[in-house]
Amino acid sequence: MKPQLKLSTKVFLIASLNFVMLAVVFLVFMLVQFRLDLRSFLMAPARDRLLSVARQFALELRETDSAAWNELLARYSSANKVEFTLVDERGTQLAGPNDGFPPELTERFTRQVGRRDRDFPLAFLGTTSNPTRHWVAVRIPVPNPGGAGRRHGALVAASSSVFGAPFFFDPKPWLAMGFAVVIISVLCWLPLARGLTHSISHMTRATAQIAEGNFEIQLPISRRDELGQLSASINRMASRLTGFVKGQKRFLGDTAHELCSPIARMQVALGILERSATPEQSACLEDLREDLQHMSTLVNDVLSFSKASLRPVSTELLKVNIADTVRRVLDREALNGTGVNTAVRDDLNVLADPDLLFRAISNVVRNAVRYAGHAGPIQIAAERSDGLVIIRVSDHGPGLEEKDLEAVFEPFYRPEPARARETGGVGLGLAIVKTCIESCEGSVKCRNRRPTGLEVELRLKSV
């Protein structure tokens, strides 16, 4: 799966990219329109610092003997973390390191700084290689060796990096400006991003609950834009689905209820016929009785499912003891000789509707006995974990295919091996379990055991 970015992160990245692109466009416009050199533009804040150091150096140079000029330059170089060289107006080196001023810059120096009619005091001379150095010259007066008069010269500063040397380029103002831009961008974009992500997260949770069958969800409609309209549409969809599903279940329950009377009359009539039936007729009547019994079971299951589904959403939940409920289930269910092992403490209580919980556990146990009672004892266990009580009903049967583990909780779904009449059931047992447990604000799932068997897990709030 590809990594996914949050919507707020995408908004922030788009805003940052927008700012960077605007800054680049503005910088290119300034450089082209005003014919600025990028390095000179970035070094402009360091101009005053360079001129101040050059003026101070010129004052000390006037009072220093020419034999000590190298020592003076070394002191200034060490203090400012750059390499200084003193040259005259023709580019001839007067003091500094032996390789201080490269000859290839002499012509450029004479053209930009050395001519006496030039008042421009500072110039970026360029870059040399092997090793890479960047050169800046500041015009200063240079005393003659004999102390008689002065001549024009320059203090030349060299550094291996323009942007890495604080003397040339001070990043602090740029960092402060960038920080201010980021703060302003966050203040402008954060409310929009938070509003979008908050509304979308609400809709995501609502649609997830609708997908799980909870159609009673209603989103708050506080926005007056497209997201507000979408929230209103989701609310209308949930309301319509609620009506459709409830109408369908009510119709199903009403139909099953109406079928109870004719089935009962047919069973009574069948009993009367059996009294006067011949042996040949008795075999046919026995088949008819099995069909009627199957129809009666189907109608009863449909009625149970309908009643559980149509219970009010605000079902009153009470404190229910798990051990007592399990004992009632085992006393009522026909186990047909199947052994049942229980491991449920008497102090385990949950928040549930007593009738719904009893019906859910009964159906799970009944299913286990019906499909896996021949394979070994049924196990019922319960434990408390993270504020929940987990009830597990396990068997040693063949289990289910992976594709059926979630589908078995759908109404009228039966795995292929369970479709024969001999196994009984119409595919409503676990659907009733799910409806009952979810009405108690719990959850249900099943998984295959190893090496064989199926385990149904009910999770309810602990009390």
Secondary structure, DSSP 4 states (H G I P E B T S, - for coil): ------HHHHHHHHHHHHHHHHHHHHHHHHHHHTT--HHHHHHGGGHHHHHHHHHHHHHHHHTS-GGGHHHHHHHHHHHHTSEEEEEETTS-EEES-TT-S-GGGHHHHIIIII-TT----EEEEEEETTTTEEEEEEEEEEE-TTSSSEEEEEEEEEES-TTT-TTT--HHHHHHHHHHHHHHHHHHHHHHHHHHHHHHHHHHHHHHHHHTT-TT--------SHHHHHHHHHHHHHHHHHHHHHHHHHHHHHHHHHHHHHHHHHHHHHHHHHHT--HHHHHHHHHHHHHHHHHHHHHHHHHHHHHHHTS-TTPPPEEEEHHHHHHHHHHHS--TT--EEEE--TT-EEEE-HHHHHHHHHHHHHHHHHHHGGGS-EEEEEEEETTEEEEEEE--S----TTHHHHTTSTT---GGG-SGGG---S-HHHHHHHHHHHTT-EEEEEE-SSS-EEEEEEEEB-
